[in-house]
């Protein structure tokens, strides 16, 4: 009998998942959220400071300044800048490792699966080479050289990647970033004890971090991965718990660094390794996607059909995936790997491995990935996984959920595959928007969390409201995992769209929500927006385009948001960041930002109200462009 009652379980937009969790004996985040429902008001408002031993200081009406004299505006700005700096640092870690992996692949003359992307980047950056491997090394060096510049030396690739009108505006505002790693360092220093006390200056630094995060940590990471692993191809794929096949040795992957798994993907389908699996009693190995790295593998699933069974779910689905008992090992390499999985792995004898020390879990075996040791590291991991399979299968009970998810979600959408689908031109999309058949584009991006009335509830309900208003939704992030498991990425979801969008979807056989994959793919959405704006001859803030990170979760999400604001786009958040104790910061982000970059923040936790606000913005942009 389950230990938990319905009224203590966090709700989910995914009702099959919710019911599964209700019946679990294991504790998950869905249970713990109830014990954490009482929040610290000072923390929520961002007006608690613990930077020095005089604190923690809390700002109230009776105590409007900390011991050092810092006001609510200063304290909230320091906290916000530290958060954005940490989020940016996470993404820069990812692109740095990806560039190093590309360089090593070039030096070792390994197969490069995305040669079109390689040439596209070399053309963009004016890189010449004697062959593709030489080009790959030079491309990687160009990226790494930019990342390692000091903050007073501007990165050189920024101008080559950025949309010209945006670059000009960033230059005017003085927010062009220096070396990306140095910008993170500077953000941390500025927000330390008794240093910067100018809230607006700190917010401008957040925009600098947003630009380097977006163009390097997001856009370039995607494109470098395309070169290493292969470009996305549009296809239909199964999603949800149904992708778990108990006849195989199942490996769940979590994190954001897909290039670290490229060797493992290939190794697990080699005859020698399959024989080991069969000797243990399994048909072979399968990789089960979870969190953003799973979505990235799903995006490129056409290149790994033999080993990748599909994407099971997002970050807050991972505990339930493990609780099925059908997962034999977890390999993690970055964030979205919840500490809550540790107790479940221990109870169900699931072996944990970590290939990047930044994501080390307390009970995981650290097998740090380096290009030079990849063969021995992954062979040791494979042997450990087989040992885990032998010791747990037949001992640990399984609770499969084969009806969860669906069998035909559209995936593999990228700026290249979507444009190819439209006939190698954005004109068909532009024509549909110009005619009003599609009112505009809405990027629903970012994380999944357990607020907004529950797991993915606000995200899914907002998406339904947007497509009902004839807005084509493009998704990227953990939010995509919830949306696809709820069926909105199936062609049949066209029936939920407004009349114009529904007709388009029915004609093309596509869903009204297009899945660009992991949170990194926010960079792909930026490319789509830039190319459409360029085709129309307008700047990004003029586009009938809005963003929503309805259920943002992590520091990385706020770095993403800073990128969206730097691009000049309206950004909806269902949950406010921890800044509302500062009237100044709220005013800058929600109002004054319009005159700086053209973007602004909208905070609203109601799906219907939020959709109406975003629709009104789209309609005003259409009016300004003289569209019907």
C-alpha positions in Angstrom: 0.0 0.0 0.0 1.3 3.5 -0.9 2.5 5.7 1.9 1.1 8.8 0.3 -2.3 10.3 -0.1 -3.6 12.2 -3.1 -3.8 15.5 -1.2 -0.1 15.4 -0.5 1.0 14.7 -4.0 1.9 17.6 -6.3 -0.4 17.7 -9.3 0.9 17.1 -12.9 -0.4 18.0 -16.3 0.5 14.5 -17.1 -2.3 12.6 -15.3 -0.9 9.1 -16.1 2.4 10.1 -14.5 0.5 11.6 -11.5 -1.4 8.4 -10.9 1.7 6.4 -11.2 3.5 8.5 -8.5 0.5 8.4 -6.2 0.8 4.6 -6.1 4.6 4.6 -5.5 6.2 3.5 -2.2 9.3 5.6 -3.0 9.5 9.3 -2.0 9.9 11.7 -4.9 9.9 15.5 -5.4 6.1 15.3 -5.9 5.9 14.3 -2.2 8.6 16.6 -0.8 7.1 19.7 -2.3 4.3 19.5 0.3 6.8 19.7 3.2 8.5 22.8 1.6 5.3 24.7 0.8 6.0 27.3 3.5 8.5 29.7 1.8 10.7 32.4 3.3 9.3 35.8 2.3 12.6 37.5 2.4 14.1 34.9 0.1 11.1 35.1 -2.3 11.5 38.9 -2.5 15.3 38.7 -3.0 16.0 40.9 0.0 18.0 38.6 2.2 21.8 39.1 2.2 24.3 36.7 3.7 27.5 37.9 2.0 29.2 38.9 5.3 29.3 38.1 8.9 27.1 41.0 9.9 24.2 39.2 8.3 22.1 37.6 7.3 20.4 41.0 6.8 16.7 41.1 5.9 15.1 44.3 4.5 11.8 45.4 6.0 10.0 48.7 6.4 11.5 49.2 9.8 15.0 48.1 8.6 15.3 49.4 5.0 19.1 48.9 4.8 21.5 46.2 5.8 24.3 46.8 8.3 26.6 47.9 5.5 24.0 50.3 4.1 22.8 48.2 1.2 19.2 48.9 0.2 16.7 46.4 -1.1 17.6 47.4 -4.6 21.3 46.7 -4.1 20.7 43.4 -2.3 18.2 42.1 -4.9 20.5 43.2 -7.8 23.5 41.5 -6.2 21.5 38.3 -5.7 20.1 38.4 -9.2 23.5 39.0 -10.8 25.0 36.1 -8.9 22.3 33.9 -10.1 22.6 34.9 -13.7 26.4 34.5 -13.4 26.1 31.0 -12.1 23.6 30.1 -14.8 25.8 31.5 -17.5 28.8 29.6 -16.1 26.9 26.4 -16.5 26.3 27.0 -20.2 29.8 28.1 -20.8 31.1 24.9 -19.2 29.0 23.0 -21.7 30.2 24.8 -24.8 33.8 24.7 -23.6 33.6 20.9 -23.3 31.8 20.5 -26.6 34.5 22.6 -28.4 37.2 20.5 -26.8 35.5 17.3 -27.9 35.2 18.7 -31.4 38.9 19.7 -31.4 39.9 16.2 -30.2 37.7 14.6 -32.8 39.4 16.6 -35.5 42.9 15.8 -34.2 42.0 12.1 -34.0 40.4 12.2 -37.5 37.1 10.7 -36.1 34.0 10.7 -38.2 32.2 14.1 -38.3 28.6 13.5 -39.0 27.5 17.1 -39.6 29.7 18.3 -42.4 27.1 20.8 -43.7 27.0 22.5 -40.3 30.8 22.4 -40.2 31.0 24.2 -43.5 28.3 26.6 -42.5 30.2 27.6 -39.4 33.5 27.9 -41.2 31.9 30.2 -43.8 30.4 32.3 -41.0 33.7 32.6 -39.2 36.0 32.9 -42.3 37.8 29.6 -41.4 39.8 27.8 -44.1 41.3 24.3 -43.8 43.0 21.6 -45.8 40.2 19.1 -45.0 37.2 18.8 -42.7 39.3 17.6 -39.7 41.6 20.6 -40.0 38.5 22.8 -40.2 37.0 21.2 -37.1 40.2 21.9 -35.1 40.4 25.5 -36.3 36.7 26.0 -35.6 37.1 24.6 -32.0 40.1 26.8 -31.4 38.2 29.9 -32.5 35.5 29.2 -30.0 37.9 28.4 -27.2 40.0 31.5 -27.9 36.9 33.6 -27.5 35.8 31.9 -24.3 39.2 32.4 -22.7 39.6 36.2 -23.5 39.7 38.6 -20.6 36.5 40.6 -19.9 38.1 43.8 -21.3 38.7 42.1 -24.7 35.5 41.7 -26.8 34.8 38.2 -28.2 35.4 38.2 -32.0 32.8 35.7 -33.0 29.9 37.7 -31.5 29.7 40.1 -34.4 29.7 37.2 -36.9 26.8 35.4 -35.2 24.6 38.3 -34.0 21.9 39.9 -36.1 23.4 43.2 -37.3 20.7 45.5 -35.8 21.0 43.8 -32.5 24.7 44.0 -32.5 24.5 47.7 -33.1 22.1 48.2 -30.2 24.3 46.1 -27.9 27.3 48.3 -28.9 25.3 51.5 -28.2 24.3 50.2 -24.8 27.9 49.1 -24.0 26.9 45.5 -23.2 29.0 43.6 -25.8 30.6 40.8 -23.7 34.3 40.2 -23.3 35.5 36.6 -22.8 32.6 34.5 -21.6 34.4 32.8 -18.7 35.7 36.2 -17.6 32.3 37.7 -17.7 31.1 35.0 -15.2 34.1 35.8 -13.0 33.4 39.5 -13.1 29.7 39.0 -12.3 30.7 37.1 -9.2 33.2 39.7 -8.1 30.8 42.6 -8.7 28.2 41.1 -6.5 30.5 40.4 -3.6 30.7 42.3 -0.2 30.9 46.1 -0.4 31.7 46.2 -4.1 29.2 47.3 -6.8 26.2 49.1 -5.3 24.6 50.3 -8.6 21.6 48.1 -9.3 21.2 49.3 -12.9 24.9 48.7 -13.7 24.5 45.1 -12.3 21.4 44.5 -14.4 23.4 45.7 -17.5 26.0 43.1 -16.7 23.2 40.5 -16.7 22.5 41.4 -20.3 26.2 41.0 -21.2 26.0 37.5 -19.6 22.8 36.9 -21.5 24.5 37.6 -24.9 27.5 35.3 -24.2 25.2 32.7 -22.8 22.9 32.7 -25.8 25.3 33.0 -28.6 28.0 30.7 -27.2 26.4 28.4 -24.5 23.2 27.9 -26.5 23.6 28.5 -30.3 27.2 27.4 -30.7 26.8 24.3 -28.5 24.0 23.1 -30.7 25.9 23.7 -33.9 29.1 22.1 -32.6 27.1 19.1 -31.5 25.6 19.0 -35.0 29.1 18.6 -36.4 30.1 15.8 -34.0 26.9 13.8 -33.7 24.8 14.7 -36.8 22.1 17.2 -37.7 18.5 16.9 -36.6 16.1 15.2 -39.0 12.3 15.6 -38.7 10.6 12.3 -37.8 8.0 10.7 -35.6 9.1 9.1 -32.4 7.6 7.4 -29.3 7.8 9.3 -26.0 7.1 8.6 -22.3 7.5 5.5 -20.2 6.5 3.3 -23.1 10.0 3.6 -24.5 11.4 1.4 -21.7 11.8 -2.2 -22.9 12.5 -4.6 -20.0 14.1 -7.1 -22.3 17.2 -4.9 -22.6 19.8 -3.5 -20.3 18.4 0.0 -19.8 20.6 3.0 -19.2 19.0 6.3 -18.3 21.1 9.4 -19.2 20.7 12.8 -17.5 22.4 16.2 -18.2 23.1 18.5 -21.1 26.4 17.4 -22.7 25.4 15.1 -25.6 28.9 15.0 -27.1 30.2 13.1 -24.1 27.9 10.2 -25.0 28.8 10.0 -28.7 31.4 7.3 -28.2 29.1 5.3 -25.9 26.3 5.4 -28.5 28.6 3.7 -31.0 30.2 1.3 -28.6 26.9 -0.1 -27.3 25.9 -1.4 -30.7 29.2 -3.2 -31.5 28.9 -7.0 -31.7 31.4 -7.6 -28.9 29.4 -5.5 -26.4 26.0 -6.9 -27.5 27.4 -10.4 -26.9 28.2 -9.4 -23.3 24.6 -8.2 -22.9 23.2 -11.4 -24.3 25.5 -13.5 -22.1 23.9 -11.7 -19.1 20.4 -12.6 -20.4 19.4 -9.4 -22.2 18.8 -8.7 -25.9 21.3 -5.8 -25.8 21.5 -2.3 -24.5 19.1 0.7 -24.8 19.6 4.3 -23.8 16.6 5.9 -22.3 16.4 9.7 -22.6 15.7 11.9 -19.5 16.2 15.6 -19.1 17.8 17.8 -21.8 20.5 15.3 -22.9 17.7 12.8 -23.7 15.9 15.5 -25.7 19.0 16.3 -27.6 19.5 12.6 -28.4 15.8 12.4 -29.4 16.3 15.4 -31.7 19.1 13.5 -33.5 17.4 10.2 -33.1 17.6 9.4 -36.8 21.4 8.8 -36.2 21.0 6.4 -33.4 17.9 4.3 -33.9 19.6 1.0 -32.8 20.5 2.2 -29.4 18.2 5.1 -28.4 14.7 3.9 -27.5 13.2 7.4 -26.9 12.7 10.2 -24.4 10.9 9.2 -21.2 10.4 12.6 -19.6 11.9 15.7 -18.1 13.7 16.4 -14.8 10.9 15.9 -12.4 9.9 12.7 -14.2 13.3 11.1 -13.6 12.5 9.7 -10.2 9.4 8.0 -11.5 11.3 6.6 -14.4 13.7 4.9 -12.0 10.9 3.8 -9.8 9.6 1.5 -12.6 12.5 -0.8 -11.7 13.4 -1.3 -15.3 16.4 1.0 -15.4 19.7 -0.7 -14.6 22.0 2.2 -14.5 22.1 6.0 -14.6 24.9 8.0 -16.3 24.9 11.7 -15.4 27.1 14.5 -16.7 25.4 17.7 -15.7 22.5 19.4 -14.0 18.8 18.5 -14.0 20.1 15.3 -12.2 18.0 15.5 -9.0 19.6 14.4 -5.7 16.3 12.7 -5.1 17.3 9.9 -7.4 20.0 8.7 -5.1 17.7 7.0 -2.5 15.7 5.4 -5.2 18.8 4.1 -6.9 20.0 2.6 -3.6 16.7 0.9 -2.9 16.3 -0.5 -6.4 20.0 -1.4 -6.8 20.5 0.9 -9.8 24.1 1.7 -10.5 25.0 5.3 -10.8 27.9 6.7 -12.9 29.0 10.2 -13.4 31.3 11.3 -16.3 31.7 15.0 -15.2 32.8 15.9 -11.7 30.5 18.9 -11.6 27.5 16.5 -11.5 29.0 14.0 -9.0 26.2 12.4 -7.0 27.0 11.1 -3.5 26.5 7.4 -4.4 27.7 7.6 -8.0 31.0 6.1 -9.3 33.0 9.0 -10.8 34.4 8.0 -14.1 35.5 11.3 -15.5 35.3 11.6 -19.3 38.3 12.8 -21.2 38.8 12.2 -24.9 42.0 10.4 -24.3 40.5 7.9 -21.8 37.0 7.6 -23.3 37.5 4.0 -24.5 38.7 2.7 -21.1 36.2 4.8 -19.1 33.2 3.7 -21.0 34.3 0.0 -21.2 34.6 0.1 -17.4 31.1 1.7 -17.1 29.6 -0.9 -19.5 31.1 -3.8 -17.4 29.7 -2.1 -14.3 26.3 -1.8 -15.9 26.3 -5.5 -16.9 27.2 -6.4 -13.3 24.3 -4.2 -12.0 21.9 -5.9 -14.5 23.0 -9.4 -13.3 22.5 -8.6 -9.6 19.2 -6.8 -9.8 17.1 -8.4 -12.5 14.7 -10.9 -11.1 15.3 -9.5 -7.6 13.9 -5.9 -8.1 10.1 -5.8 -9.0 9.1 -3.8 -12.1 6.2 -1.4 -12.4 6.0 -0.7 -16.1 3.7 2.0 -17.6 3.5 1.0 -21.3 0.4 3.2 -21.9 2.3 6.4 -20.8 3.2 9.0 -23.4 2.4 8.4 -27.1 3.9 6.7 -30.1 3.9 9.5 -32.7 5.4 12.8 -31.4 7.1 15.0 -34.0 10.8 15.6 -33.3 14.0 16.5 -35.0 12.9 20.1 -35.6 15.8 22.6 -36.0 16.3 25.8 -37.9 17.7 23.8 -40.8 15.2 20.9 -40.9 12.2 23.2 -40.5 13.3 25.5 -43.2 13.9 22.5 -45.5 10.4 21.2 -44.7 9.1 24.6 -45.8 10.9 24.3 -49.2 14.3 25.8 -48.1 12.6 29.2 -47.5 10.9 31.0 -44.6 8.5 32.6 -47.1 5.7 30.0 -46.6 5.8 30.7 -42.8 6.0 34.5 -43.4 3.1 34.4 -45.8 0.9 32.6 -43.3 1.8 35.1 -40.6 1.3 38.0 -42.9 -2.1 36.8 -43.9 -3.1 36.3 -40.3 -3.7 32.5 -40.7 -1.0 32.2 -38.0 -1.1 35.3 -35.8 2.5 34.9 -34.6 5.1 32.7 -33.0 5.4 31.8 -29.3 8.5 30.3 -27.9 7.6 28.2 -24.9 10.9 27.4 -23.4 12.9 26.5 -20.3 12.4 24.2 -17.4 9.8 22.2 -15.7 9.0 22.8 -12.0 6.4 21.9 -9.4 4.9 25.4 -9.1 2.3 27.0 -11.3 -0.4 24.6 -9.8 1.9 21.6 -10.3 4.3 19.8 -12.6 4.0 21.3 -16.1 0.5 22.4 -15.4 0.9 26.1 -16.3 3.2 25.3 -19.2 0.8 22.8 -20.8 -2.3 24.9 -20.2 -0.6 28.1 -21.5 0.5 26.1 -24.6 -3.1 25.0 -25.2 -4.4 28.6 -24.9 -1.7 29.9 -27.3 -2.4 27.4 -30.1 -6.2 28.0 -29.6 -5.4 31.6 -30.4 -3.7 30.6 -33.7 -0.2 31.0 -32.5 2.4 28.5 -33.6 4.3 27.3 -30.6 8.0 26.4 -30.7 9.4 24.7 -27.7 12.9 24.1 -26.2 13.8 22.8 -22.8 12.5 20.4 -20.1 9.1 22.1 -20.8 9.1 20.2 -24.1 9.2 16.9 -22.3 6.0 17.6 -20.4 4.3 19.0 -23.5 5.1 16.0 -25.6 4.1 13.5 -23.0 0.7 15.3 -22.8 0.2 14.8 -26.5 0.5 18.3 -27.9 3.3 17.3 -30.3 1.2 14.7 -32.1 -0.4 15.7 -35.4 -3.8 15.0 -33.8 -3.3 18.0 -31.5 -4.2 20.1 -34.4 -7.8 19.7 -33.3 -6.9 21.9 -30.2 -5.7 24.8 -32.4 -7.6 27.8 -33.6 -9.1 27.6 -37.1 -6.2 29.1 -39.0 -3.5 27.1 -37.3 -5.6 24.0 -37.4 -6.0 24.2 -41.1 -2.3 24.6 -41.7 -1.4 21.7 -39.4 -4.0 19.4 -41.0 -2.7 20.3 -44.5 0.9 19.7 -43.6 0.4 16.8 -41.2 2.1 18.5 -38.3 1.3 19.3 -34.7 0.6 23.0 -33.6 3.6 22.6 -31.2 7.1 22.1 -32.8 9.7 20.5 -30.6 13.2 21.9 -31.0 14.6 19.7 -28.2 16.7 20.7 -25.2 17.0 24.1 -23.4 20.2 24.6 -25.5 17.8 24.8 -28.5 16.7 28.2 -27.4 19.7 29.1 -29.5 18.0 27.5 -32.5 14.9 29.5 -31.9 17.1 32.6 -32.0 18.4 31.6 -35.4 14.8 31.1 -36.7 13.8 34.5 -35.4 16.9 36.2 -36.8 16.4 34.7 -40.3 12.7 35.6 -40.4 13.5 39.1 -39.2 16.2 39.4 -41.8 13.8 38.2 -44.5 11.3 40.8 -43.4 13.9 43.6 -43.1 13.0 44.3 -39.4 14.7 44.1 -36.1 13.9 41.3 -33.7 11.7 43.4 -31.3 9.3 44.1 -34.2 8.6 40.5 -34.9 5.2 39.0 -33.9 7.1 36.8 -31.5 6.8 36.3 -27.8 8.7 34.0 -25.3 7.4 32.2 -22.2 9.5 30.4 -19.6 6.3 29.7 -17.7 7.8 27.3 -15.2 11.4 28.3 -15.1 13.4 26.5 -12.4 17.2 27.0 -12.4 19.8 29.7 -12.5 20.5 28.7 -16.2 16.9 29.7 -17.0 17.5 33.2 -15.8 20.7 33.4 -18.0 18.5 32.3 -20.9 16.0 35.0 -20.0 18.7 37.6 -20.0 19.5 36.5 -23.6 15.8 36.9 -24.5 15.8 40.4 -23.1 19.0 41.3 -24.9 17.4 40.1 -28.1 14.5 42.6 -27.4 11.8 40.0 -27.0 8.8 40.0 -24.5 9.5 37.4 -21.9 6.7 35.8 -19.8 7.4 34.2 -16.5 4.8 32.3 -14.6 6.8 32.6 -11.4 8.7 35.8 -10.5 12.4 35.6 -10.0 13.6 36.6 -6.6 13.6 40.4 -7.2 10.1 41.6 -6.3 11.4 43.2 -3.1 13.1 45.8 -5.3 10.7 48.2 -6.9 13.6 49.6 -9.0 14.5 46.2 -10.5 10.9 45.3 -11.2 10.5 48.6 -13.0 13.7 48.2 -15.1 12.9 44.6 -16.2 9.1 45.1 -16.7 9.0 48.7 -18.1 12.4 50.5 -18.7 13.9 47.5 -20.6 11.5 48.4 -23.5 13.5 51.5 -24.2 16.9 49.8 -23.7 16.7 46.6 -25.8 13.0 46.5 -26.8 12.2 43.5 -24.6 10.5 43.3 -21.2 9.4 40.9 -18.5 5.8 39.9 -17.9 4.9 38.0 -14.7 1.6 36.2 -14.5 0.8 32.8 -13.1 -2.6 32.3 -14.8 -2.6 30.5 -18.2 -5.7 32.2 -19.6 -4.6 35.7 -18.5 -1.0 35.1 -19.7 -2.2 33.9 -23.1 -4.3 37.0 -23.5 -1.4 39.3 -22.6 0.9 37.6 -25.1 -1.8 37.7 -27.8 -2.3 41.4 -27.2 1.4 41.9 -27.7 1.4 39.9 -30.9 -1.6 41.9 -32.2 0.1 45.2 -31.5 3.2 44.0 -33.3 1.1 43.0 -36.2 -0.5 46.4 -36.2 2.9 48.2 -36.1 3.9 46.1 -39.2 0.6 47.0 -40.9 -0.4 43.3 -41.0 -4.2 42.5 -41.0 
